Amino acid sequence: MNPEVFEFLSDLVKTESGLVLTPDKSYLLESRLMPIVRARGMKEMEDLVAAAKSKTDKALINEITEAMTTNESFFFRDTRPFDTFRDASLPFLLDARKQTKLIRIWCAAASSGQEPYSLAMILKEMQAKMAGWRVEIIGTDLSTEILDKAKNGVYTQFEVQRGLPVQLLVKYFEKKEEHWQIKSEIRDMVKYKPLNLLDPFTGMGKFDIVFCRNVLIYFDQPTKTKVLEKIHGLMPNDGVLYLGGAESVLGISDKFRPVPNFRGVYEMASENGGVTYAPPAAGAPAAGVKATA
Amino acid sequence: MKSCLIVDDSKVIRMVARKILQELDFQTGEAEDGQVALDACRSDMPDAILLDWNMPVMSGIDFLRELRKLPGGAAPIVVFCTTENDISHIQEAMDAGANEYIMKPFDSEIIQAKFSQVGLL
């Protein structure tokens, strides 16, 4: 790829979304943006750059940004965080919030919805314990297109086979021709809103649990720190943050610290901050699947 | 080393599955229909069974019903692997005692994900 083309596009994407693209990712620019080039009747990436430079076509800038920031998601991704949510975070909150009976959860990179819907299915499986409780699950993402997909809750055969126990497939999905749609009882449990993590988080409210998994990896260090600080500002002292498998707050933010014994989970690092989770049980059942009657 | 019996009337499918499973450190056996599979289980019960539905002589669902009646037949983890991808087939499989269900086409990742889910990996 022409280095000037790469530089323009990577700068554009970084300004719009914070996403950092190193030169070794130029193949990704090609594969994600050539479809836009073709759809608009252009011939090459240079044409796309010329159109974007003219600054009159905001829709094109959005299209480019969304194409680069869309990432795939899976149900119950990495399994263990969902076990932790069910076996540690929820029991803790069922006690800590028993006055208000309200729990607020934010999925900060909701993508096509598998993460918030996985949480919703866990809650639905625990329906008896959750009687009288209100749980608000908010899913946000930069891309309005991917949020539309999340709202529809329609997935391919491949997507419903990765990470989703078949018992949950049968219980919570309906076959729609060759696709599978998650039932409205689950869809209704999640609200989706567009949100750019670079923008202020006004009007979001406070969250007891924040999932911010596998999105910070795309930002540079200062951006990661800033985003974590903003997330911290939306959380009570006993709130927890879930990060992706390869991520950590170490060296990035001193506002959070790891929760002992629970990989990938972080609590507030202040004096009054923190949660007390019972240590994980060995041999717990798979996420979402009932252990016993 | 865990053992997995691959039951499918397609030689190609058996070969693909065998490759994937051997890479996952399974010792594999093969059967081209439900009757051959049943006989294999009677002599040596495997830890896991990857099971097709539509086969000559004896289908996968009939094999599964017979398997669960055998002494020691409750033990193997049975994962269906079939082109039948509607809810009624899946429900019938689960009711007959299947542990998981893969809808073809499958790849190594799906097999790994499903086998992990049932505790085989």
Contacts between the chains, C-beta under 8 A, distances in Angstrom:
chain1	res1	chain2	res2	distance
A	79	B	116	7.7
A	157	B	85	6.3
A	157	B	103	5.4
A	158	B	110	7.4
A	161	B	102	6.5
A	161	B	103	6.4
A	161	B	106	7.7
A	161	B	110	5.0
A	161	B	113	7.0
A	161	B	114	7.1
A	162	B	109	6.8
A	162	B	110	6.6
A	162	B	113	5.2
A	163	B	113	5.8
A	163	B	117	7.8
A	165	B	100	7.4
A	165	B	117	5.7
A	166	B	90	6.3
A	166	B	94	6.9
A	166	B	100	5.4
A	166	B	101	4.4
A	167	B	94	7.0
A	169	B	90	7.2
A	169	B	101	8.0
A	170	B	87	6.0
A	170	B	90	5.5
A	170	B	91	5.9
A	170	B	94	6.9
A	174	B	87	7.7
A	175	B	85	7.7
A	175	B	86	5.7
A	175	B	87	5.7
A	286	B	117	5.5
A	286	B	119	7.9
